[in-house]
Amino acid sequence: MALITRLSRLFHADMNAVLDHIEEPELLLKQAIREMEETLSNNERQIKLFDFEQKKLSSKQDDIKQSLTDLDEQLEVCFESDKDDLARSLIKRKLETQQLLKSLNKQQITSQENSTQLKSQLSEHRSQLESMKQKAAIFKQTNTDDDASEPWSRHSFSVQQEDIEVAFIHEKQKWSQS
């Protein structure tokens, strides 16, 4: 049983090594950078949507506040002219309008919180992207350095037999003198 487990581990290790060799780190790094940039653009779009939603909610709130002011004026007129039935219907509308205003306030607070949270994530993702781009530049530089050193390792130098004999005599003389 232990032999099978060991062979299984060896097989998995070899497969992982083959996959590591097949994968090109530079391409994986570029793909990761593209995915991070896409995430950033999605976050920026989402923030713009939150900002637009907040402006729309603010505009609705202003309209509702104006409606409340109008209702108060209408209520004053109703009370001055002793129209209690009409005043009751206006009070009902006023209460409904106040509830709507509270609901809009909650929506705006939620939208602001989401926007703030997304903005902090965006700044964090931007710093991660910059870090990733710096790593990519370093990786590209090291690959360029490796490519520059490869031509030396690709050449095979040939040494002739005469060179070997001359070097042998020279070394033999150095050893005999010491």
C-alpha positions in Angstrom: 0.0 0.0 0.0 2.8 2.4 0.8 4.4 1.6 -2.5 1.3 2.6 -4.4 1.0 5.8 -2.4 4.6 6.7 -3.1 4.2 6.0 -6.8 1.1 8.1 -6.9 2.9 11.0 -5.3 5.8 10.6 -7.7 3.4 10.5 -10.7 1.5 13.7 -9.4 4.8 15.5 -8.8 6.0 14.6 -12.3 2.7 15.8 -13.8 2.9 19.1 -11.9 6.5 19.5 -13.1 5.4 18.9 -16.7 2.5 21.4 -16.3 4.8 24.0 -14.8 7.2 23.6 -17.7 4.4 23.8 -20.3 2.9 27.0 -18.7 4.6 30.1 -19.8 4.9 32.4 -16.8 5.1 35.5 -18.9 1.8 34.7 -20.6 0.2 33.9 -17.2 1.4 37.2 -15.8 0.0 39.1 -18.8 -3.3 37.3 -18.4 -3.4 38.2 -14.7 -2.8 41.8 -15.5 -5.5 41.9 -18.1 -8.0 40.3 -15.6 -7.0 42.9 -13.0 -7.5 45.7 -15.5 -10.9 44.3 -16.4 -11.9 44.2 -12.7 -10.8 47.8 -12.3 -12.9 49.0 -15.2 -15.9 47.0 -13.9 -15.4 48.6 -10.5 -15.1 52.1 -12.0 -18.3 51.5 -14.0 -20.1 50.4 -10.8 -18.9 53.5 -8.9 -20.3 55.7 -11.7 -23.6 53.9 -11.4 -23.6 54.4 -7.7 -22.9 58.1 -8.2 -25.6 58.4 -10.8 -28.0 56.6 -8.4 -27.1 59.0 -5.6 -27.8 62.1 -7.8 -31.1 60.6 -8.8 -32.1 59.9 -5.2 -31.0 63.4 -4.2 -33.2 64.9 -6.9 -36.1 62.8 -5.8 -35.6 63.8 -2.2 -35.6 67.5 -3.2 -38.9 67.0 -5.0 -40.4 65.2 -2.1 -39.3 67.9 0.3 -40.9 70.5 -2.0 -44.1 68.3 -2.0 -44.1 68.3 1.8 -43.8 72.0 1.9 -46.7 72.3 -0.5 -48.8 69.9 1.6 -48.1 72.0 4.7 -49.4 75.1 2.9 -52.4 73.2 1.8 -53.0 71.9 5.3 -52.9 75.5 6.6 -55.5 76.6 4.1 -57.7 73.6 5.1 -57.5 74.4 8.8 -58.2 78.1 8.2 -61.3 77.2 6.3 -62.4 74.4 8.7 -62.2 71.6 6.1 -61.3 68.7 8.4 -62.1 65.9 5.9 -59.9 67.5 3.3 -57.2 68.0 5.9 -57.3 64.3 6.9 -56.7 63.2 3.3 -53.8 65.7 3.0 -52.3 64.4 6.3 -52.5 60.9 4.9 -50.6 62.0 1.8 -48.1 63.8 4.0 -47.5 60.7 6.1 -47.0 58.6 2.9 -44.7 61.2 1.5 -42.6 61.3 4.7 -42.3 57.5 4.6 -41.2 57.6 1.0 -38.6 60.3 2.1 -37.3 58.0 4.8 -37.1 55.1 2.4 -35.1 57.3 -0.1 -32.8 58.4 2.7 -32.0 54.7 3.6 -31.4 53.9 -0.1 -29.0 56.9 -0.4 -27.1 55.8 2.7 -26.8 52.3 1.4 -25.7 53.5 -2.0 -23.1 55.8 -0.3 -21.8 52.9 1.8 -21.5 50.7 -1.2 -19.8 53.4 -3.2 -17.3 54.0 -0.4 -16.6 50.3 0.0 -16.1 49.9 -3.8 -13.8 52.9 -3.9 -11.6 51.5 -1.2 -11.5 48.1 -3.1 -10.7 50.0 -6.3 -7.7 51.8 -4.7 -6.5 48.4 -3.3 -6.9 46.8 -6.7 -5.0 49.6 -8.3 -2.0 49.2 -5.9 -2.1 45.4 -6.6 -2.1 46.1 -10.4 0.8 48.4 -10.0 2.7 45.8 -8.1 1.8 43.2 -10.7 3.0 45.4 -13.5 6.3 46.0 -11.6 6.7 42.3 -11.2 6.0 41.8 -14.9 8.6 44.4 -15.8 11.2 42.7 -13.6 10.2 39.3 -15.0 10.6 40.7 -18.6 14.0 42.1 -17.7 15.2 38.8 -16.2 14.0 37.0 -19.3 15.8 39.5 -21.5 19.0 39.0 -19.5 18.6 35.2 -19.7 18.1 35.5 -23.5 21.2 37.6 -23.7 23.3 35.0 -21.8 21.9 32.0 -23.8 24.0 32.6 -27.0 27.1 31.9 -24.9 25.7 28.6 -23.6 24.5 27.5 -27.1 27.9 27.7 -28.7 30.1 24.7 -28.2 33.8 25.5 -28.3 36.1 23.1 -30.0 39.5 22.5 -28.6 42.1 20.9 -30.9 44.5 18.2 -29.8 47.5 20.5 -30.3 46.0 23.0 -27.8 45.6 20.2 -25.3 49.2 19.1 -25.7 50.6 22.6 -25.3 48.5 23.2 -22.2 49.5 19.9 -20.8 53.2 20.7 -21.2 52.7 24.1 -19.7 50.9 22.7 -16.7 53.5 19.9 -16.3 56.3 22.5 -16.2 54.5 24.6 -13.5 54.1 21.5 -11.3 57.6 20.4 -11.7 59.0 23.8 -10.7 57.1 23.9 -7.5 
